[in-house]
Amino acid sequence: MLALKRTDALAPPTPLPQHSAGYKSAPLPFDPVLIAAGVRVAALSLWRNVFGWKRYAGSVEAICRAVIDDCWTGQFFAGSAGHFHQFWTRDLAMCTGALCRLGYREKVLASWTWGLSRFERSRLVTTTIFARRFARDVYSFACDSLPMLLYGLEQAGAHDLVLRCRDFLAAEVHRYVAQVLDPETGLAHGDRYFSAPRDCMTGRSTVFANTMLALLERLLGEQDILPNPLRGLGVADRIRDIYWRGDYFQDALDRELPSGDANTWPFYFQIITDKDMKRRALATLHRLGFTRPLPLRYFSQRLPQSELPIPRLFAPNYQGDTSWMQIGPVYLGLLRDVDDDGFRSQRQAMASFIERDRNFLELYTPGGRPYQGRASLYFADEGMLWAALFLELL
């Protein structure tokens, strides 16, 4: 059990400057495996820019089904049928529940079995498995890999896999807590970068990072197989007390602006269950333009000073005011609980893009076009596994 200082009455910390001394930014990815993956992304992006993306026939439902089928590699569900055609822990985890309910449970279980065997062999849980062999983090240690993995196993009902890998997962629990938790505050460390779905942006102790810490706290508390060094920490209460601004969650300790992910994931993972808070947060996102041209943007404007150097060079504004098809369905699923008319209207907006492009693309510009980076070295990926999240909403 960690010896934590009492922080129940913590006042909101003073916002910290984005590049103040002591902040550990993401390392440059000089790993040959990551470099090879980056070259592959660039090559496929150039191809897509010249020849376009695969176009599926049929209704929106048929398109989503075909995309899911193309993400199946024969051994696991990849993050996409395009250049992210690798095992991605977070993407499989967030889609596991929907995939199981859509009839893909056996393939989901096969995917987790395959991924866990590779992680055990590498003695690490990471964001990604490249070339079906190399477990690597993009771009750094991730605040979500272990919580997402355990969440995915729970959603799939794969308790036997947890038992089978108990010793390995127990070691990963302790490694995760040592890396992520700041015992002085009871929150995720604010002096370092963690990889996350929004992995091209910096931020000090983001709401998403703390949501993952709270998710792990909850998952460990609901079982008796793995150790629980987070017992009694109460991260959810800290998120509410420190980040809530009355109508939205601010993005991070150093960024008082709301963000799309800060105001969706805490509700999606039921870390925050207050329905009025959810209604207020989603209304703020809509009022500030996060849902235009379709749900959902990360920010209402580009934040170039917060972009990591390499993404800023090759894919500027990748995760600024662009609309992401990953958190779009997450937002819609939450909206359905508080605003049925708004849900139906915004679901149709998202469906119209899928129908227009005959695919489930990765992200769109504020003008509603598929995102394209500098010199065409990055082009929005195609055939995203996230189609399962949207298909379930239909």
N, C-alpha and C positions, 0 to 999 in steps of 0.2 A: 504493500500500500504506500503510495507516495505521500510524503509529508508536505502538505500544501498549507500555505498561509491562508488565514481566513479572509475571503474576499467577497462575502455575501453583500456587503454594502458598497461595493466599488462604484465610484462615480465614473461617468464616461471619461476615458483617458483624453488628454490633450492631443489633438491631431498632430501627427508627425510629418515633417516634410518628406516628399517622395524619395529624395536621394540623400537623406541625411546620413551622417557617418554611422557606421556599424551595420548598415543594411547589407545583407548578403544576397546579391542578385544571382540569377541563374547562371550556371557555368556555360561556357561555350561548348557545343556538342562536337568535340573532336574525336569521339569514339568512331572507329572505322565502320561499325555496324550502322550507326546513326547517319554517318556521311553517305553511305551507300543508299540508305533509305531516302535521304534527302535528294540524291541524284535521281532516284526512281520517281519521286514526287514531281520533280521538275520535268523529267522526260514525259511522263503521262499527262502533265498539265499542258505542255506544248502540243502534244498530240490532240488533246481535247480542244484546245484553242483553235486548231486548224480544222479538225474533222468533226468536232462536236462530241456530244456524249451519247450514250446508248438511249434510244427512245423506245419505250414500251407501249404496246397496244392495249386498248381496252379502257375500262373505267378507272377512276382514282383507286378504288379498292383493288382492282386487278393489277394496277401498276405497283402498289405497295406490296402485294403478295409476290409479284415477280422479283421485286428488289430484294425482299427477304430471302427468297430462294437463291438468288445470285450471290448473297453474302455467305451461303453455306459452302465451305471448302471441301466437304467430305469428312472432315475431322472436327471442325468447330465453326461457329458463326464469327466471321470477320467483322471489323468495324464498318467496312463498306465493300462494295463490289469494284471499287476504283483503286486509287492509290493508297488508301488505308485498309488494304486487304490483308491485315494482320490480326492477331488476337489482341484486342484492346479490352482491358479489365473493366474500365468504367462504362464503356458502351454496352458490353454484354450485360453488365450488372443492371444498368438502368432500364434495359429492354427485357430482362429475364421474365418479370411478371407478365408483361404483355405477351411475350412469345409463348409462354406456357399456356396462357388463357386462349391463345389463338391456335393451339394444337401442335406446338413445336417442342413440347417438354422433353421428349427423348433426345432430340438434337441439342437442346440446351444442357441437359445432363451430360451428354457426350462432350460438349464444349468445355464445361467446367472440369470434368475429369481430365481431359487433355491438358487444359491450362494448368491445373494444379500439379500435374506430374512434371511439367516443365519448370514450374516455379520451385518445386521441391528439389529438383535436380540442380537448379541455380542457387538454392538456399535464399531466395529473395522473392517477394511479391512485388511486381513492377507494373508500370502502366501498360506495357506492350511486350509481345513476343514476336521478334522479327525473324523472318526466314524459317519459321517453325522451330527455331533452336535457341535464339538469343534473347534472354529476358533483359530488357533495358527500360530505363525511365526516360521519358520525354517531358521536359528537358532536365528535370531534377527529381529528387525524392518527392513523391506525390502525397498530398494530404488525403487522397481519396482511394488509393488502390486497395489497401486492406479493408477499410470499412465497406467499400463497394463490393469487394469479393465476398465478404461475409454476408452482406445484404443479398447479393445474387444467390448465394447458396441457400439462404433462408427462404427467399421467394420461390426457389425451385424445389423446396422441401428436401434438399440434399444433405440431410443430417449425417448420413453414413459417410459422406466425403469429409465432413468436419472431424468425425471420429477417426477416420483412417489417417488423416493428416494432422492429428491433434498436436503432436510434439513440434512439428514444423510451424503450425499456425500459432502456437503458444509463444514460440520464440519471436515470431513476427509481431505479435501483440506488444511484447516488451520493446522491440526495436522501434515500432511505430510511436509508442508513448515517449520514448527517449528522444525521438527526432522532433515530434510535433508539439507536445505539451510543454508550456512554460509553467513550472510549478509556482512561480511568483504570482501569476494572474489567474491561473486556472483556465487559460485560453490557449489557442495556438500561438506559437512564438511569433512575435511581431518584428523580429530582426532578420528574417530570412525569407527567401522565396520558396514556395511549394508549387509543384506542378498540380494542375487541376484542369477541368474541362476548358476553362479560360486560361490556357497555359502560355499565352504569348504576352500576358500583362502582369506587371508587378502590383503588389498591394500588401500592406502590413496587416497580418492577422485578419484576413477577409472573413466575411460572414460565411462564405462557402467552406473555408477551412475549418471554422468552428462548428459548422453544421456536420461536417464529417467526424469531428471529434465527438460531438453529441450522439451521432448515429452509432459510432463504435461503443460509446458508453451504454447506450440502450441495448444494442445487440448482445454485448457481453453480459449485461444484467439479466437477460431473458433466458440464459442457458447456464449449464453447470459443467460444460466440457472444457472451456478455455479459462485461463486466469483473467481476473478483472481488476487491473490496477487503477481503473477509473471509477470504481464504486463510490457513490456519494458525491461525486464532483459537481454535478448540477450545471453542466454546460448550457443546457437550454435556457435556464434562468439567467445566466450571464449574457447570453446572446440578446435576450429580451431587454435586460436592464441597460446594456451598454450600447447596443446598435439601433434600437427602435427609436424613431423620431416622431412618433404620433401617427404618421400616415405611411411610413415606409421604413425599411431597414437601410441604413447607410451601408455602403459597400465594404468599407474596411476602416481600420483605426485612422489611417491617413487620408481617407477619402469620404467626405460626408455626403457626396452625391449618392442617390439610389442607383442600383444596377439591376439588370434583369435577373441575374442568377441569385443575388442576395434576397430577392423578393419572390422567388419561386421554390428553390430547393429546401429551405427550412420547413415550408408547408408540405411539399411533396413527400419528404421523408418523415413527416409528422413529428418533427422536432418542436415546432410551434403548432398548436392545435386550435388556437383561438380563432373562431370563424370571423369575428369582426375585424381582427387584425389582418386576416387574409383578404377580406373585402376591401379594406382601406389600401393595402399594399397594391393589389391588382388595379384598383381604380387610379392610383397614382401613376402606375406604369402606363395605363391607357391615356391619362390626361397629359403626360409628358411626351407622348409620341413613341413609346417603346413598341407599340403594336403596329406601327406603320413602316413600310407598306404591308407587312404581315408580321404576326408574332414570331419571334420576339428579339428585340435588340438587347445587347449587353448594356449599352449606354445611350443617352440621348444625343451624344456628340462624340467625335473622335478625341482620344486622349493620347496624343503622340508621345508625350513625356513619360507615359507609363508603359509604352511598348518595349519589349525586349529588343536588343540591337539587331539580331539576325532577322526576326520577323519584320521589324520596321524597315529593313533594307529591301527584302524581297516581297513582303506581303503587308504593306502599310494599311492600317485601319482594318486589319483582319478581324479583330475582336473589339471594335469601337462601336460605331452606330450602324453596323451591319446587322441584318436579320438572320438569325440562326434557326435552322430546322431541327436542331437538337432540343432547345428549350422551348420552342414554339408549342409542341404537343404537351409538354409539362405544364406550361402556362394555361393552355386550353383545358386540360383536365382539372385544374384548380378552379378556373373560371366557371366551369359547368356547375360547381357546387354553390356559387353565389350569384350568378347572372346568366340564366339560361338563354335569354335572347342574345346577349353579347357573345356567349359561347357559340351559338349557331352562326352568327354573322361572321365572327373571326375564323371559325372553322372553315367556312365557305371561302374566305379570302385565301387561306392556306391551300385549300383544295384547288383553287383556281390556278395557283402557281404550279402545282403538281400536274394538273391537266394540261396547262400550257406547255410545260417543258417535258412532259411525258417521262418524268423521272423524279426521284426524291433527292434533290441536290443538297449540298452542304450548307450554303449560305448565299445571301443576296445583298447587293448594294442598297443604299437608301433610295436609289431610283428604281429598284425592283429588278435589276439585272443580275445574272449569276456573277458572283465575285471574281475578279481577275486582278492578280498582283502585278508588280512591276516587271516589264519585259516579258510578260506571259510565262514567267517561271513558276507562277502558282495560279491555278484555275480551280474554282470550286469543285470539290470532289463529287462523285456521282454514286447513286445506289447505296445510300446510307442505311445502316441497320435501324436507325431511328424511325424508319417507316413503320415499324411494328407499333410504336407509341401512337402514331397518328391513325393507323388502321384500326386500332382498338376503339378510338373515338368515333369511328364511322358506324 
